[in-house]
Amino acid sequence: MYFGFVVALKTERGRDYLCRHWYYHPNAICVWRVFIGLAGTMLYFVIEQHTWGIFLFTVSAVLDGVDGLIARSCDLITPFGEEIDPLCDKLTYLPPMVYFAYDGLLSMTAVWTLLIIEACGQFLVRYIIKRSTKFSVAANNFGKIKAVLCFSLIIYCTLLSDALQLPDFSAEMLNLCIILSISSSAFKIIANRFYADILSILNLLCGVTGIFLVFQGRYVYTAIAILAGQIFDLFDGRMAEKHGGTKFGPWLDDIADMVSFGICPGLLIILKGNLGLPSFIFGALYCVSVGFRLWRYLVHDKHEKTLPPDAFNGLPSPAGAIVAVGACLFWKNLWIIWAVTLFISYLLVSHIRFIHFGKVMLRRVPRALVVIFGFVIVFIIAYIIKVKDSEMLGALLLMSFLIYLITRSKMIIRKVT
């Protein structure tokens, strides 16, 4: 249904038809999806028509993406629409969450915590702060991913039965919804020019947390902390370009990258080898390579006019951290880990051109798919937190790096031809 609207909006006839009829107006769709979602909730919990209840709620969840799609394509974005869209989201996914909490599938405390945060974010931020400040109250990426995750959590809870035998990590998903809800509200009451620095600080905190987890031997959580830092690092540069930043921003970004993608993985390499001399040498080599890579970018590459704006000189430090951590989690043979570390250290200090993931790859993906991709990452993290399978996480990290390399090679070949 969603991609049907995508195809229709790409044609002039389809776009004209959707824009002319009031019942396809984005604000009207917001109201439709609330009634459809509440009808699905009543069917599922009160009348116990589970199939129809799940179906209607899923339609409501899909319509959450359709209204924004039509609003952008038909130039129908209005201040009123920006206000009611998040409210309609909350009126759709919060009632079934409360029902599941009373049924015992979700934590009652966590659900009411989310409900209070959502209420404060909706009314305090949007209706009070908006009228006394110039801060933006439009939905941000944290809120969009949170909405997708909340909708998916409800559908996932309906599948938790003894027959399917799915692993239950609904509690982890709900906790991530709470974190994303807090982040979404917090970024609405902060001046735009501080966005990039805050994201860099969050990246730094992820790196410090990862270091503590390394010393505790909790390597899966260490990898998740590094991945969280990479998500913050992915957006801090874009926020700086869009909203500006402070004079300390570039240095703060590099310090955070050094801690999260240099020192933390380096310590993991050292402790993986039980503090042996070879592991210490390779771990230190990796840290020095990351430090040199960041220093060269800040001092030289950033001002190099011959370097394309969509390319890096040498492997980016976040990608290097993915490989280093993935190797430590996936392989038990220290010789393989050392060989991978040596190879990654070479790529970090080399002059091989690598495509910028945020500026090139991410921007070529449709906005809706970016939100879904963000949800998938959060979903996988929630699952891995539950099962604590280090080899699975290591394999996913190494596979993601291989996909990055293959995509980079195809883009370079396409440019040459």
C-alpha positions, 0 to 999 in steps of 0.5 A: 500500500505504501509503495502504491502511493509512492508510484502514484505520486511519481506520476502527474496524474496520480499526484493531481488526483491525490492532491485534489481530493480532501480525504487524501489530504495529510491531515485527513489521513492523520484522523483516518489512521487514528480511527482505524488504529483504535478500531483495530485495538478494540477488535483485538482486545475487546471483541478478540478478533485478533486477525482483523485487529492486527490487520487494521492496526498494521494499515494504520501504521502504514498510513503514518508514512503515507501522510508525510509522503503526500504532504511533501510531494503535494506541498501540503505541509502546514503548522497544524499538520506538524502538530497533529501528526505526532498526537495522532501517532500517540493516540494510535500506539499508546492504547494497545501498549496499555492493554498489553501492559495489563495483560502482562506482556509489557512492563506496566511501569515502563509503559506508564513511563513512556506515556508520561514522557510522550504526554510531556513531549506533546503538550509541554514541548509543542504547545507551551514551549512553542508559543514562548520560543522560536525552537522547532517542534517538527518531528525529528529523526529520533521521533520518527524511528521511535514511532516506527519502533512503537508500531512494530513493538505492538505487532511483535507483541501479538506474535508472542505465542507458544506456537511461534516460539519467538524470543521475547525481547519486548522489554528491550524494545520498550526501553529503547522506545523510552530512550528515543522518546526522551531524545526526541523531546530534548532536541526540540528545546535546545538551540539548533547550533548546539545539535552537533556538539551534543551528538558528539558528546553523546558519541564520547559518552558511548566511547567512555561507557564502552571502555568500562564495559571492556574492562568488565569483559562484557564485549557484546555491550561494548560493541553495542556502545560503539554502534550507538556512538556511530549513530550519533557520529553519523548525524553530528556532521549533518547537523553542523552543516544544516544548523551550524555549530560552535568553534569547538565542534570539530575538535570535540568530534575528533576527541569523541571519535578517538575515544569511541572508535580508537581507544575502546576497540584498541583496548578490546584487542589488547584484552582479547589477547589476555594482555599479552605483548603481541596483543598490546602491540597490535592494539596500540598500533590500531589506536595510533592509526586511528589517531593519525587518521583523525589528525590528518583529516582535521589538519590536512584532508579537510582543507585539501581541494583536490579531495572530493567532498563525498570521499575520505582519504583513508578508511573512516575511523567508524568503519575501522572500529566495526571491523576491529570489534567484529573480528574480536567477537567473531574469531577466537584465533588471535592470529586472525584478529591480529592480521585483521587489525594490521590490515585495518591499520594500513587502510586507516593511514593509507590514501585509498579513497572511501565513499562518505556513507552519510553524504553519498550512500545515505542520501541516495536512499529514500527518506522512508527507507532511512527511517525503516533502516534506523528501526531495523538497527534498533530492532537488531540491537534489542535482539542481540541484547536479549540473546547476547550472541557475540559471534552473531554480532561479530558476523553482522559487523563484518558483513556490514563492512563487506557491503560497504566495500562492495558499494564503494567499489561499484560507485568508484567504477561508475564514476570512472566509466 
